[in-house]
């Protein structure tokens, strides 16, 4: 059964928000490759229903932005260790976007202590929504564990055909179909997994099967 974070549970977790964030300096994020957004801040995630190329670029850039600014408190791959809310459960809807945007732009204080600094003067609108896109497309990490046999099988197939351009290109569609079967914890339209990443690497004008194999290897457990 999928775990869902209710509105009440999300706010209940604010008391433990980001105690370790203290002196971590916010960092700007390079958003090269994403379309420019209007100057006025959007009220909901503009990348949520984007075409695959834009969606995957948003996830790629969002992952870098999250790792440099958010992972210290909210956990690697957005998997919280309990110090701060697990943002993977923040609903991919108007309310979730409003909550997220308020915290990013204004930060969060408790009893006069800064628990999360504001990022409104550091991150561009494109970066803000790219991070949101990365977080809301995270799959259930337990499902990734439960389906290790399937992931290993896909990895094995790719290793076998990596020197055959036609066969590896054909495998890209199978990887995409498998990736689409993983549901995000946020309720977003789709998740983005290493399977999708590998498929994109095989579909490039210059396919990179070695990088696709490495992407799949990153989610395999010994």
Order of alpha helices (4+ residues) and beta strands (2+ residues): alpha-alpha-alpha-alpha-beta-beta-alpha-alpha-alpha-alpha-alpha-alpha
